[in-house]
Amino acid sequence: MNDNQAFFLSHKLVCNQSKTEVLHLTSRFTQHPPLSNITFGQNIIPCVSKARNLGTIVDRHLIMTSHVNDICRHASLALRNIGRVRKYITQSSTERDYCNSLLYDLPSTEV
């Protein structure tokens, strides 16, 4: 048993190894050697360059470019679909704003 497993067992935690990833957070201003994969029990947990947590995508430098691009892609598809059914829905239905507070105060280059 390794340290990770011992920690989980002692705190009565369960690790879903099929959903677990390692995101090594680093500064974008300095070079860091890549982190090797981490072993948990008999399984190897992969290291990733970006990860999704609670619907938000962040990369290893905590930059949200991937998240913003993903939202823009989904918004574009949603607007296209709204355009197809626009004549069947009300004005207020087309103006709804859903959960965009996450993007508040991002640099203008990200928005």
C-alpha positions in Angstrom: 0.0 0.0 0.0 1.4 3.4 -1.0 0.9 6.8 0.8 -2.0 7.8 -1.3 -4.0 4.7 -0.5 -3.1 4.9 3.2 -4.4 8.5 3.2 -7.6 7.6 1.5 -8.2 4.6 3.8 -7.5 6.5 7.0 -9.9 9.3 6.0 -12.6 6.9 4.8 -12.4 8.3 1.2 -13.0 6.4 -2.0 -11.0 7.2 -5.2 -12.8 6.5 -8.5 -9.6 5.7 -10.5 -11.4 5.7 -13.8 -12.3 9.4 -13.4 -9.1 10.6 -11.6 -6.4 12.7 -13.4 -3.3 14.5 -12.3 -3.0 18.2 -13.2 0.4 19.5 -12.3 0.0 23.3 -11.7 3.0 25.3 -12.7 4.0 28.9 -13.5 3.9 29.9 -17.1 7.0 32.0 -16.6 9.4 29.2 -15.6 10.2 25.8 -17.1 9.3 22.7 -15.1 10.1 19.2 -15.9 7.0 17.1 -16.8 5.5 15.1 -13.9 5.5 11.4 -14.4 2.3 9.4 -14.0 1.3 8.6 -10.4 0.6 5.1 -9.2 -2.5 4.5 -7.0 -2.7 0.9 -5.9 -2.3 -1.1 -9.1 -3.4 1.6 -11.4 -1.5 4.5 -13.1 -3.2 7.9 -12.9 -2.4 9.9 -16.1 -1.0 13.4 -16.1 -3.0 15.8 -18.2 -2.4 19.3 -19.6 -6.0 20.5 -18.8 -8.8 19.2 -16.8 -12.5 19.8 -16.2 -13.8 20.3 -12.7 -17.4 21.2 -11.9 -17.8 22.2 -15.6 -14.8 24.5 -15.7 -11.8 23.7 -17.8 -8.4 24.9 -16.5 -4.9 24.2 -17.8 -1.7 23.6 -15.9 -1.1 27.4 -15.7 -4.7 28.1 -14.4 -5.5 29.9 -17.6 -9.1 29.6 -18.8 -8.5 29.8 -22.6 -9.8 26.3 -23.2 -12.9 27.0 -21.1 -13.6 30.3 -23.0 -13.1 28.5 -26.3 -15.4 25.7 -25.3 -18.1 28.2 -24.2 -17.8 30.1 -27.4 -18.2 26.9 -29.4 -21.3 25.9 -27.5 -22.8 29.4 -27.7 -22.3 29.5 -31.4 -24.1 26.1 -31.8 -26.9 27.3 -29.5 -27.3 30.5 -31.4 -27.5 28.5 -34.6 -30.2 26.3 -33.1 -32.1 29.3 -31.8 -32.0 30.8 -35.3 -33.7 27.7 -36.6 -36.6 27.9 -34.1 -36.7 31.7 -33.6 -40.1 32.1 -35.2 -41.6 29.7 -32.7 -40.3 31.3 -29.4 -40.8 34.5 -27.5 -38.3 37.4 -27.3 -37.7 36.9 -23.6 -36.8 33.2 -24.2 -34.0 34.2 -26.6 -32.5 36.7 -24.2 -31.9 34.4 -21.2 -28.4 34.5 -19.6 -27.3 31.3 -17.9 -24.3 31.1 -15.6 -22.0 33.5 -17.3 -20.9 35.0 -14.0 -17.9 32.6 -14.2 -16.5 34.7 -17.0 -16.7 38.0 -14.9 -13.4 39.9 -14.7 -11.5 37.8 -17.2 -8.8 39.7 -19.3 -10.2 41.1 -22.5 -7.9 38.8 -24.5 -9.8 35.8 -23.0 -13.3 37.1 -23.7 
